[in-house]
Amino acid sequence: MRGLNKLIHAAALITILCVISCKKTDPIENTPSPDTNTNVPSNNYNPPAVTFLAPVQGFVTDDANNPVSGVEVKTGNKTATTDINGYFKIDNAPFTGDFCYLRASKKGFFTGSTTIHGKAGSDFAADLVIQPQQYIASFPAVQGNTVALQGGSSVVFPANGFVTSTGAAYTGNVNIAAVHLNPEAKNFSSLIPGGDLRAFDANNQNVQLFSYGMLNVEMRDDAGNLLQLAKGKKATLTMPVPQTLLSNAPTTIPLWYFDDVKGIWIEEGSATMQGNNYVGTVAHFTAWNWDQPFPPSMIKGKVVDDAGNPVQHIVLKVNQTYVTTDSKGEFKVLVIAGSDVTIDYLDKINETFFGVNIKAKAPQENETLDLGKIVFSAGTQITTTVKNCDGSVFTGYALLRFGNLNKNLPISNSKCTFNISTLGVGDAELIFFSSDLVNQQSKKFTVPTTPSKKDLGEVFVCAGNNLIEYFSFTYQKIGGEPVRVRIFTPALSFYEYKIPDKLSWIEMTNGIDTPQGMSIRVHSENKPGTYTITSQDPSSSFYYSGVDENNTSIILLSNNMTITFTEFRERFGGAWNLVSGTFSGTAKLGSEDVVITNGSFRTKGL
């Protein structure tokens, strides 16, 4: 920090910026607008009626396992927004029949979705993965184009074949964002739209799919608005068949599109084998799937440890799909009737499998096989009981820091239980967050060197004792949309420096791989009050370097700002208490002027 202090002395308008390792996503440039493609054809599928309501919590990450904040998670008429750690919770999520369909959407990402199967009386958890979007091609609508995708897939777009959301003919540039989902890929199961491969065929029958691959394509105008194919126009899709599936691939295979509102695959058209590729035509775009349909059946069971205790929220891979046990350790999963089924446990901490490979034979059509209790004894199990200070049930989640990994974990009924396959890598730490992001507490422990069970005992999270540290603000270009910045992690640090002329430097920083943080430099009395920063006073400044909610890298330098300290304690000569404040004003983003609003920060200091 001494070296940084010298740097600040040398640069009047640049204040302290401390670098702390933390993981973040790469900036996504030129990203499409946030609306979700729900312009799909009408179909005959009608979801079952709502049968019960239950709590559902979980996390949203990108396809590199980084948490994504500001994601809208929707199920039925219920909506939640993820916090800075990607966490969401819906207290009364509607289950239609025995399933709950969840959809996650955010500007700059393909929509992600999954389905939970269960029964009333349990708490449920789900992980959703959303893939960043980038335009891979742009062409005039009157010309059409052939767009090649990574992995050997391609799309041939027709000339003069595009309309706006209102149905009007479109003649401007068409911008394409597309991704190929390969069943051989390690993360395929987590990216399947809908999660469970439920489908509705052309004969109005419920079926279960086996996938040979998927394409997700979106077409947008230069303003980021969604486009669709014009009536009577079709696009040609080509997709290579994975090598491991080629020998059993049928000559002709049905095509299925995903209904993003109803949460199910709908049969429409077919594709034929040409060489090692499937080729077919489509008349509209959502996600498309090359799948064989089969009669469905169900497998259920209960995962317990050696002592018979339920293993909650563990992820199971069942053939091509994932399922997560509920708070009672129970699970239900759709499978292909009469098929051979392999079940394995996913180590979410390391994104690897335990290799237990439980074998089962699926029951006949529309029947359910109950596997009963499945004893899980692989790896090491860590358990702790988390309570509020008064001993009541804690509502929130946990962040595990383990080696170089940061992983989020759900908590149900005050229990936090997880299993890891890696052993003996040293110390780890659990940080517990209240769901309102007001309180936190941590617990350090040593990972055992041999497979075992480790109970960390009780942890109490008390109001006011471990307040969450963060800084947050919104910036807006002239004529632009407001964009939020929010930095919030246990790694946040605060420094306050004081020199004889009552000039204070306040720094709150966090970052992984690159510097990221906010600094304030003002003449203050180190007490609550309002202070100003002006461009005419080189001894005062506001500075931010990092990313915004769109993962765009930005650097902001103040023009004129007002800083209000609502609580301020001197660092030297005594213990720190809460330091908090608000700010607003104007700043420079490169050569552009931006307006800063809703600025706030809170820290415990050092």
C-alpha positions as CSV (number, residue, x, y, z in Angstrom):
1,M,0.0,0.0,0.0
2,R,2.9,2.4,0.6
3,G,3.7,2.3,-3.1
4,L,0.2,3.1,-4.0
5,N,0.3,6.0,-1.6
6,K,3.2,7.5,-3.4
7,L,1.3,7.1,-6.7
8,I,-1.6,9.0,-5.3
9,H,0.7,11.9,-4.1
10,A,2.0,12.1,-7.7
11,A,-1.4,12.1,-9.4
12,A,-3.8,14.7,-8.1
13,L,-6.8,13.4,-9.8
14,I,-6.1,9.7,-9.4
15,T,-6.7,8.3,-5.9
16,I,-5.8,5.0,-4.3
17,L,-6.7,1.8,-6.0
18,C,-5.8,-1.5,-4.4
19,V,-5.7,-4.7,-6.3
20,I,-7.2,-7.8,-4.7
21,S,-7.5,-11.1,-6.6
22,C,-11.1,-11.9,-7.6
23,K,-12.7,-13.6,-10.6
24,K,-14.8,-11.7,-13.1
25,T,-16.0,-12.1,-16.6
26,D,-14.4,-10.6,-19.7
27,P,-16.2,-7.5,-21.1
28,I,-18.9,-8.2,-23.6
29,E,-19.0,-5.7,-26.3
30,N,-21.9,-4.8,-28.6
31,T,-24.4,-6.9,-26.8
32,P,-28.0,-7.3,-27.8
33,S,-31.0,-5.8,-25.9
34,P,-32.5,-7.5,-22.9
35,D,-35.8,-8.7,-24.3
36,T,-36.4,-12.4,-24.6
37,N,-37.5,-14.1,-27.8
38,T,-41.1,-15.1,-27.0
39,N,-42.4,-14.7,-30.6
40,V,-43.1,-18.4,-31.2
41,P,-45.9,-20.1,-33.1
42,S,-49.0,-21.1,-31.2
43,N,-49.2,-24.8,-30.3
44,N,-51.5,-27.2,-28.5
45,Y,-49.5,-27.8,-25.4
46,N,-51.1,-26.6,-22.2
47,P,-49.1,-26.8,-18.9
48,P,-50.9,-28.5,-16.0
49,A,-52.7,-26.3,-13.4
50,V,-50.8,-25.0,-10.4
51,T,-50.8,-27.7,-7.7
52,F,-48.7,-26.2,-4.9
53,L,-46.3,-23.4,-4.0
54,A,-42.8,-23.9,-2.6
55,P,-39.6,-22.0,-1.9
56,V,-37.1,-22.1,-4.7
57,Q,-33.6,-20.6,-4.4
58,G,-30.5,-20.8,-6.5
59,F,-27.7,-19.1,-8.4
60,V,-27.2,-17.9,-11.9
61,T,-23.8,-18.1,-13.5
62,D,-22.4,-17.7,-17.0
63,D,-20.9,-20.6,-18.9
64,A,-17.5,-19.9,-17.2
65,N,-19.1,-20.4,-13.8
66,N,-18.9,-16.7,-12.8
67,P,-21.9,-15.4,-10.9
68,V,-24.1,-13.0,-12.8
69,S,-25.9,-10.2,-11.0
70,G,-29.0,-8.3,-12.1
71,V,-30.6,-11.4,-13.8
72,E,-34.4,-11.6,-13.9
73,V,-35.5,-15.1,-12.8
74,K,-39.1,-15.7,-13.6
75,T,-41.5,-18.6,-12.9
76,G,-45.2,-18.2,-13.5
77,N,-46.2,-14.7,-12.2
78,K,-43.3,-14.7,-9.7
79,T,-40.0,-12.8,-10.4
80,A,-36.7,-12.3,-8.5
81,T,-33.5,-10.5,-9.4
82,T,-30.1,-12.0,-8.7
83,D,-27.8,-10.2,-6.3
84,I,-24.1,-9.5,-6.7
85,N,-23.3,-13.2,-6.1
86,G,-25.9,-14.4,-8.6
87,Y,-28.3,-15.5,-5.8
88,F,-32.1,-15.5,-6.1
89,K,-35.0,-16.7,-4.0
90,I,-38.7,-17.1,-4.8
91,D,-40.6,-17.9,-1.6
92,N,-43.8,-19.1,-3.3
93,A,-42.8,-20.5,-6.6
94,P,-45.7,-22.1,-8.5
95,F,-45.5,-25.8,-9.4
96,T,-47.7,-26.9,-12.3
97,G,-48.3,-30.6,-11.8
98,D,-45.1,-31.7,-10.2
99,F,-42.7,-29.3,-12.0
100,C,-41.6,-25.7,-11.8
101,Y,-40.2,-24.0,-14.9
102,L,-37.6,-21.2,-14.3
103,R,-36.3,-18.8,-16.9
104,A,-33.3,-16.4,-16.4
105,S,-32.8,-13.5,-18.7
106,K,-30.4,-10.5,-18.9
107,K,-29.2,-8.1,-21.5
108,G,-26.2,-9.5,-23.4
109,F,-27.0,-13.2,-22.6
110,F,-29.0,-16.0,-24.2
111,T,-31.9,-16.8,-22.0
112,G,-31.3,-19.8,-19.6
113,S,-33.9,-22.1,-18.2
114,T,-34.4,-25.2,-16.1
115,T,-37.2,-27.3,-14.6
116,I,-37.5,-28.6,-11.0
117,H,-39.5,-31.7,-10.3
118,G,-40.8,-32.4,-6.8
119,K,-43.7,-32.5,-4.4
120,A,-45.1,-30.1,-1.8
121,G,-43.5,-29.8,1.6
122,S,-39.9,-29.3,0.5
123,D,-37.5,-26.5,-0.3
124,F,-35.9,-26.6,-3.7
125,A,-32.6,-25.3,-5.3
126,A,-31.7,-24.8,-8.9
127,D,-28.6,-23.6,-10.8
128,L,-29.2,-21.7,-14.1
129,V,-26.5,-21.0,-16.7
130,I,-26.8,-18.1,-19.2
131,Q,-24.4,-17.8,-22.1
132,P,-23.0,-14.4,-23.1
133,Q,-24.1,-13.2,-26.5
134,Q,-21.9,-11.7,-29.2
135,Y,-22.8,-10.8,-32.7
136,I,-20.9,-13.2,-35.0
137,A,-22.2,-11.8,-38.4
138,S,-24.0,-8.8,-39.9
139,F,-25.5,-8.5,-43.3
140,P,-28.2,-6.5,-45.3
141,A,-31.6,-8.1,-45.0
142,V,-32.2,-7.8,-48.7
143,Q,-29.2,-10.0,-49.5
144,G,-29.4,-12.9,-47.0
145,N,-26.3,-14.7,-45.9
146,T,-24.7,-18.0,-44.8
147,V,-23.3,-17.8,-41.3
148,A,-20.9,-20.4,-40.0
149,L,-20.8,-21.3,-36.3
150,Q,-18.1,-22.7,-34.1
151,G,-18.3,-26.5,-34.2
152,G,-19.2,-26.9,-37.9
153,S,-22.8,-25.8,-37.7
154,S,-24.2,-23.2,-40.2
155,V,-27.3,-21.2,-40.9
156,V,-28.4,-20.1,-44.4
157,F,-30.6,-17.0,-44.1
158,P,-33.0,-16.0,-47.0
159,A,-32.8,-12.7,-48.8
160,N,-35.7,-10.3,-48.2
161,G,-36.8,-12.7,-45.4
162,F,-37.1,-10.6,-42.2
163,V,-39.8,-8.8,-40.3
164,T,-39.9,-6.7,-37.1
165,S,-41.8,-7.7,-34.0
166,T,-44.9,-6.0,-35.5
167,G,-44.7,-8.0,-38.7
168,A,-43.5,-5.1,-40.9
169,A,-40.9,-6.0,-43.6
170,Y,-37.3,-5.2,-42.5
171,T,-34.6,-4.0,-45.0
172,G,-31.8,-2.9,-42.7
173,N,-28.8,-4.8,-41.3
174,V,-29.4,-8.2,-39.7
175,N,-27.1,-8.9,-36.7
176,I,-26.7,-12.6,-35.7
177,A,-26.0,-14.0,-32.3
178,A,-25.8,-17.8,-32.3
179,V,-24.4,-20.7,-30.4
180,H,-24.2,-24.5,-31.0
181,L,-24.8,-26.8,-28.1
182,N,-22.9,-30.1,-28.5
183,P,-24.1,-33.1,-26.5
184,E,-20.4,-34.2,-26.1
185,A,-19.5,-30.9,-24.3
186,K,-18.9,-31.1,-20.6
187,N,-21.4,-28.4,-19.8
188,F,-24.2,-29.5,-22.2
189,S,-26.5,-30.7,-19.5
190,S,-26.4,-27.3,-17.7
191,L,-27.2,-25.4,-21.0
192,I,-30.2,-27.4,-22.2
193,P,-33.2,-25.0,-22.5
194,G,-35.8,-26.2,-20.0
195,G,-33.3,-28.5,-18.4
196,D,-35.3,-31.8,-18.5
197,L,-35.8,-32.5,-22.3
198,R,-39.6,-32.7,-21.9
199,A,-41.4,-32.4,-25.3
200,F,-44.8,-32.4,-27.0
201,D,-44.9,-34.1,-30.4
202,A,-46.9,-33.5,-33.5
203,N,-49.5,-36.1,-32.3
204,N,-50.1,-34.0,-29.1
205,Q,-48.3,-36.6,-27.0
206,N,-45.8,-36.0,-24.1
207,V,-42.5,-37.5,-25.0
208,Q,-38.9,-37.6,-23.7
209,L,-36.1,-36.5,-26.0
210,F,-32.5,-37.7,-26.6
211,S,-30.5,-34.9,-28.2
212,Y,-28.0,-35.0,-31.0
213,G,-27.4,-31.3,-30.7
214,M,-29.0,-27.8,-30.5
215,L,-28.7,-24.4,-32.0
216,N,-29.7,-21.1,-30.4
217,V,-30.0,-18.2,-32.9
218,E,-31.2,-14.6,-32.5
219,M,-31.6,-12.0,-35.2
220,R,-31.6,-8.3,-34.3
221,D,-31.6,-4.9,-36.0
222,D,-29.0,-2.3,-35.4
223,A,-30.9,-1.0,-32.4
224,G,-30.9,-4.4,-30.8
225,N,-34.6,-5.2,-31.4
226,L,-35.5,-8.8,-32.2
227,L,-36.3,-9.8,-35.8
228,Q,-38.1,-12.9,-37.1
229,L,-38.3,-14.7,-40.4
230,A,-41.0,-13.4,-42.7
231,K,-44.1,-15.5,-43.4
232,G,-43.3,-18.0,-46.2
233,K,-39.5,-17.7,-45.7
234,K,-37.2,-20.4,-44.3
235,A,-33.7,-20.7,-43.1
236,T,-31.6,-23.8,-43.6
237,L,-29.8,-25.3,-40.6
238,T,-26.8,-27.6,-40.8
239,M,-25.4,-29.4,-37.7
240,P,-22.7,-32.0,-37.5
241,V,-23.6,-35.2,-35.6
242,P,-21.3,-35.9,-32.7
243,Q,-18.8,-38.7,-33.4
244,T,-19.9,-40.7,-30.3
245,L,-23.5,-40.6,-31.6
246,L,-22.9,-41.1,-35.3
247,S,-23.3,-44.9,-35.4
248,N,-26.8,-44.8,-33.9
249,A,-28.0,-41.6,-35.5
250,P,-31.2,-42.1,-37.6
251,T,-31.3,-41.1,-41.2
252,T,-34.2,-38.7,-40.6
253,I,-34.8,-37.0,-37.2
254,P,-37.5,-34.7,-36.0
255,L,-36.8,-31.0,-35.4
256,W,-38.0,-29.3,-32.1
257,Y,-38.2,-25.7,-31.1
258,F,-38.2,-24.5,-27.5
259,D,-41.3,-22.6,-26.3
260,D,-39.7,-20.2,-24.0
261,V,-43.0,-19.2,-22.3
262,K,-44.4,-22.7,-21.7
263,G,-41.0,-24.3,-21.0
264,I,-41.3,-27.3,-23.4
265,W,-39.9,-28.5,-26.7
266,I,-42.4,-28.6,-29.6
267,E,-42.1,-30.8,-32.7
268,E,-42.0,-29.0,-36.0
269,G,-40.4,-30.4,-39.2
270,S,-37.5,-32.8,-39.6
271,A,-33.8,-33.0,-40.7
272,T,-32.1,-35.5,-42.9
273,M,-28.6,-36.9,-42.7
274,Q,-26.2,-35.6,-45.4
275,G,-22.8,-37.0,-44.9
276,N,-22.1,-36.6,-41.2
277,N,-24.5,-33.6,-40.8
278,Y,-28.2,-33.1,-40.2
279,V,-29.8,-30.6,-42.5
280,G,-33.3,-29.1,-42.1
281,T,-35.3,-25.9,-42.7
282,V,-37.1,-23.8,-40.1
283,A,-39.7,-21.0,-40.5
284,H,-38.9,-19.1,-37.2
285,F,-36.3,-18.9,-34.5
286,T,-36.0,-19.8,-30.9
287,A,-33.7,-22.6,-29.8
288,W,-33.8,-25.6,-32.1
289,N,-33.1,-29.2,-31.2
290,W,-32.3,-32.4,-33.3
291,D,-33.8,-35.1,-31.1
292,Q,-35.3,-38.6,-31.1
293,P,-38.5,-38.8,-29.1
294,F,-39.3,-41.7,-26.8
295,P,-42.1,-42.5,-24.3
296,P,-41.4,-40.9,-20.9
297,S,-41.1,-42.4,-17.5
298,M,-39.9,-41.2,-14.1
299,I,-37.2,-42.2,-11.6
300,K,-37.2,-40.9,-8.0
301,G,-35.1,-41.6,-4.9
302,K,-33.7,-40.1,-1.7
303,V,-29.9,-39.5,-1.3
304,V,-28.7,-40.0,2.3
305,D,-25.3,-40.2,4.0
306,D,-24.0,-43.1,6.0
307,A,-26.0,-42.1,9.1
308,G,-29.2,-41.9,7.1
309,N,-29.3,-38.1,7.0
310,P,-30.6,-36.5,3.8
311,V,-28.0,-35.0,1.5
312,Q,-29.7,-31.8,0.3
313,H,-29.1,-29.9,-2.9
314,I,-26.6,-32.3,-4.4
315,V,-26.5,-32.3,-8.2
316,L,-27.1,-35.7,-10.0
317,K,-26.3,-36.3,-13.6
318,V,-28.9,-38.6,-15.1
319,N,-27.9,-39.5,-18.7
320,Q,-28.1,-36.2,-20.6
321,T,-29.8,-34.1,-17.8
322,Y,-29.1,-32.8,-14.3
323,V,-31.4,-32.9,-11.3
324,T,-30.8,-31.4,-7.8
325,T,-32.0,-33.0,-4.6
326,D,-34.4,-31.0,-2.4
327,S,-34.1,-30.1,1.3
328,K,-35.1,-33.7,2.1
329,G,-32.6,-35.2,-0.2
330,E,-35.3,-36.3,-2.6
331,F,-35.3,-36.1,-6.4
332,K,-37.5,-36.9,-9.3
333,V,-36.3,-37.0,-12.9
334,L,-37.8,-37.7,-16.3
335,V,-36.1,-40.5,-18.3
336,I,-36.7,-42.4,-21.5
337,A,-39.0,-45.4,-20.7
338,G,-37.2,-48.7,-20.6
339,S,-33.7,-47.2,-21.1
340,D,-30.5,-47.9,-19.3
341,V,-29.9,-45.1,-16.8
342,T,-26.6,-44.0,-15.2
343,I,-26.6,-41.7,-12.2
344,D,-23.5,-39.9,-11.0
345,Y,-22.9,-37.1,-8.5
346,L,-21.5,-33.8,-9.6
347,D,-18.9,-32.2,-7.4
348,K,-20.1,-28.6,-7.9
349,I,-16.9,-27.3,-6.2
350,N,-14.6,-28.7,-8.8
351,E,-17.1,-29.2,-11.7
352,T,-16.1,-32.9,-11.8
353,F,-18.0,-36.2,-11.2
354,F,-17.4,-38.5,-8.2
355,G,-17.5,-41.5,-10.6
356,V,-20.0,-43.6,-8.5
357,N,-22.1,-44.4,-11.7
358,I,-25.2,-45.9,-10.2
359,K,-27.0,-48.1,-12.7
360,A,-30.8,-48.5,-13.1
361,K,-33.3,-49.6,-15.6
362,A,-36.0,-47.1,-16.4
363,P,-39.6,-48.3,-15.9
364,Q,-42.2,-48.5,-18.7
365,E,-44.1,-45.6,-20.2
366,N,-45.6,-43.2,-17.6
367,E,-44.5,-45.4,-14.7
368,T,-42.3,-44.4,-11.8
369,L,-39.3,-46.3,-10.4
370,D,-38.5,-45.5,-6.8
371,L,-34.9,-46.3,-6.0
372,G,-35.5,-45.7,-2.3
373,K,-32.6,-44.5,-0.2
374,I,-29.3,-44.1,-2.1
375,V,-26.3,-44.0,0.3
376,F,-23.8,-41.4,-0.7
377,S,-20.4,-41.9,0.9
378,A,-18.0,-40.6,-1.8
379,G,-15.6,-37.7,-1.1
380,T,-15.8,-35.5,2.0
381,Q,-19.0,-34.1,3.4
382,I,-18.9,-30.7,5.2
383,T,-21.9,-29.8,7.3
384,T,-22.7,-26.7,9.4
385,T,-25.8,-25.3,11.1
386,V,-26.4,-21.6,10.5
387,K,-28.7,-19.6,12.8
388,N,-29.6,-16.1,13.5
389,C,-28.3,-14.6,16.8
390,D,-31.6,-15.5,18.6
391,G,-31.3,-19.1,17.4
392,S,-34.0,-18.8,14.8
393,V,-33.8,-20.3,11.3
394,F,-31.3,-18.4,9.1
395,T,-32.4,-17.3,5.7
396,G,-29.6,-16.8,3.2
397,Y,-26.8,-18.6,1.4
398,A,-23.0,-19.3,1.7
399,L,-19.9,-18.6,-0.4
400,L,-17.2,-21.3,-0.2
401,R,-13.6,-20.2,-0.7
402,F,-11.5,-23.2,-1.4
403,G,-8.1,-23.0,-3.0
404,N,-8.5,-20.8,-6.0
405,L,-12.2,-21.5,-6.2
406,N,-15.2,-19.4,-5.1
407,K,-18.5,-21.4,-5.1
408,N,-22.0,-20.4,-4.0
409,L,-24.0,-22.8,-1.9
410,P,-27.7,-22.8,-0.9
411,I,-28.9,-23.1,2.7
412,S,-32.2,-24.7,3.7
413,N,-33.7,-24.9,7.1
414,S,-30.4,-23.5,8.6
415,K,-28.4,-26.5,7.1
416,C,-25.5,-26.0,4.8
417,T,-24.2,-29.3,3.5
418,F,-21.9,-30.0,0.6
419,N,-19.6,-32.7,-0.7
420,I,-16.2,-32.3,-2.3
421,S,-13.9,-34.8,-4.0
422,T,-10.6,-32.9,-3.7
423,L,-8.8,-33.5,-0.4
424,G,-6.0,-32.0,1.6
425,V,-5.5,-28.7,-0.2
426,G,-5.3,-26.6,3.0
427,D,-7.6,-24.1,4.5
428,A,-11.1,-23.2,3.3
429,E,-13.6,-20.6,4.4
430,L,-17.4,-20.3,4.4
431,I,-19.0,-16.8,4.3
432,F,-22.7,-16.7,5.2
433,F,-24.8,-14.0,3.7
434,S,-28.3,-13.0,4.9
435,S,-30.7,-13.0,2.0
436,D,-31.3,-9.2,2.5
437,L,-27.5,-8.6,2.2
438,V,-27.3,-6.9,5.5
439,N,-25.4,-9.4,7.6
440,Q,-22.5,-11.8,7.1
441,Q,-20.4,-14.2,9.2
442,S,-17.5,-16.5,8.2
443,K,-16.2,-19.8,9.3
444,K,-12.7,-21.1,8.5
445,F,-11.9,-24.8,8.4
446,T,-9.3,-27.3,7.2
447,V,-10.2,-29.7,4.4
448,P,-9.5,-33.3,5.6
449,T,-6.8,-35.3,3.9
450,T,-8.8,-38.4,3.7
451,P,-12.6,-38.9,2.8
452,S,-14.5,-38.2,5.9
453,K,-17.4,-36.2,7.4
454,K,-16.7,-32.8,9.1
455,D,-19.3,-31.0,11.1
456,L,-18.4,-27.4,11.7
457,G,-21.0,-27.0,14.4
458,E,-23.2,-23.9,14.8
459,V,-22.5,-20.5,13.2
460,F,-24.5,-17.5,14.4
461,V,-25.1,-14.6,12.1
462,C,-25.9,-11.5,14.1
463,A,-27.5,-8.2,13.0
464,G,-25.0,-5.3,13.0
465,N,-22.0,-7.3,13.9
466,N,-20.8,-8.2,10.4
467,L,-22.3,-5.8,8.0
468,I,-21.9,-6.4,4.3
469,E,-19.4,-4.1,2.6
470,Y,-20.2,-2.7,-0.8
471,F,-20.3,0.3,-3.1
472,S,-22.9,1.0,-5.6
473,F,-24.0,3.7,-8.1
474,T,-25.7,4.3,-11.4
475,Y,-24.2,6.2,-14.3
476,Q,-25.9,7.5,-17.4
477,K,-24.6,9.0,-20.6
478,I,-26.5,11.9,-22.2
479,G,-29.4,10.4,-24.1
480,G,-28.4,6.9,-22.8
481,E,-29.9,4.3,-20.5
482,P,-28.9,4.2,-16.8
483,V,-26.3,1.5,-16.0
484,R,-25.6,0.2,-12.5
485,V,-22.3,-0.6,-10.9
486,R,-22.2,-2.6,-7.7
487,I,-19.2,-4.2,-6.0
488,F,-20.1,-6.5,-3.2
489,T,-17.9,-9.3,-1.8
490,P,-16.3,-10.3,1.4
491,A,-13.0,-9.4,-0.1
492,L,-13.9,-5.7,-0.1
493,S,-11.3,-3.6,1.7
494,F,-11.5,-0.1,3.1
495,Y,-8.7,2.4,3.8
496,E,-8.8,5.9,5.1
497,Y,-5.7,8.2,5.1
498,K,-5.4,11.4,7.0
499,I,-2.8,14.1,6.6
500,P,-2.4,17.3,8.7
501,D,-4.4,19.6,6.4
502,K,-7.5,17.4,7.0
503,L,-7.3,15.8,3.6
504,S,-8.8,12.3,3.7
505,W,-8.4,9.5,1.1
506,I,-11.2,6.9,1.3
507,E,-10.7,3.7,-0.8
508,M,-13.0,0.7,-1.3
509,T,-11.5,-1.9,-3.7
510,N,-12.1,-5.3,-5.0
511,G,-11.0,-7.1,-8.1
512,I,-9.9,-10.3,-9.7
513,D,-7.2,-10.2,-12.4
514,T,-7.5,-6.4,-12.9
515,P,-7.8,-3.5,-10.5
516,Q,-11.3,-2.7,-9.6
517,G,-12.5,-0.2,-7.0
518,M,-13.7,3.2,-5.9
519,S,-11.8,6.0,-4.3
520,I,-12.9,9.3,-2.8
521,R,-10.5,12.1,-1.8
522,V,-12.0,15.1,0.1
523,H,-11.2,17.7,2.7
524,S,-13.2,16.3,5.7
525,E,-13.3,16.4,9.4
526,N,-13.6,12.6,9.6
527,K,-17.2,12.9,10.9
528,P,-20.7,12.8,9.4
529,G,-21.3,15.6,7.0
530,T,-21.5,16.7,3.4
531,Y,-18.5,17.5,1.3
532,T,-17.9,18.6,-2.3
533,I,-15.5,17.5,-5.1
534,T,-15.0,19.9,-8.0
535,S,-12.8,19.7,-11.1
536,Q,-11.3,23.1,-10.0
537,D,-9.9,21.6,-6.8
538,P,-7.1,19.1,-7.7
539,S,-6.8,18.0,-4.1
540,S,-10.3,16.3,-4.2
541,S,-11.5,13.6,-6.5
542,F,-13.8,10.6,-7.2
543,Y,-12.4,7.7,-9.1
544,Y,-13.8,4.3,-10.2
545,S,-12.1,1.6,-12.3
546,G,-13.8,-1.7,-13.0
547,V,-16.9,-3.1,-14.8
548,D,-20.5,-2.2,-14.8
549,E,-23.6,-4.5,-14.8
550,N,-23.1,-5.2,-18.5
551,N,-19.5,-6.4,-17.8
552,T,-18.2,-3.4,-19.7
553,S,-14.9,-2.0,-18.5
554,I,-15.1,1.6,-17.4
555,I,-13.0,4.3,-15.8
556,L,-14.8,7.3,-14.3
557,L,-13.1,10.5,-13.1
558,S,-15.1,13.1,-11.2
559,N,-16.2,16.5,-12.4
560,N,-18.4,17.7,-9.6
561,M,-19.6,15.4,-6.9
562,T,-21.3,15.7,-3.5
563,I,-20.3,13.2,-0.8
564,T,-22.3,12.7,2.3
565,F,-20.8,10.6,5.2
566,T,-23.7,9.3,7.3
567,E,-21.2,7.6,9.6
568,F,-17.4,8.1,9.8
569,R,-14.9,7.0,12.3
570,E,-11.2,7.8,12.4
571,R,-8.8,4.9,11.6
572,F,-6.0,5.8,13.9
573,G,-6.2,5.6,17.7
574,G,-9.1,3.3,18.0
575,A,-11.2,0.5,16.6
576,W,-13.2,1.1,13.4
577,N,-17.0,1.1,13.4
578,L,-19.4,1.3,10.5
579,V,-18.5,3.9,7.8
580,S,-21.2,4.7,5.3
581,G,-22.2,7.4,2.9
582,T,-23.9,8.5,-0.3
583,F,-22.8,10.4,-3.4
584,S,-24.0,11.9,-6.7
585,G,-22.9,14.4,-9.3
586,T,-21.1,14.2,-12.7
587,A,-18.0,12.5,-14.0
588,K,-16.0,11.8,-17.1
589,L,-16.2,8.5,-18.9
590,G,-13.4,9.0,-21.4
591,S,-14.3,12.2,-23.1
592,E,-18.0,11.8,-22.4
593,D,-19.9,13.4,-19.5
594,V,-22.0,11.1,-17.4
595,V,-24.4,11.7,-14.5
596,I,-23.8,9.7,-11.3
597,T,-26.9,8.9,-9.2
598,N,-27.9,6.6,-6.3
599,G,-24.3,6.3,-5.1
600,S,-23.8,4.6,-1.7
601,F,-21.1,2.7,0.2
602,R,-20.7,0.9,3.4
603,T,-17.7,-0.6,5.1
604,K,-16.4,-1.7,8.4
605,G,-12.9,-0.5,7.7
606,L,-9.8,-2.3,8.9
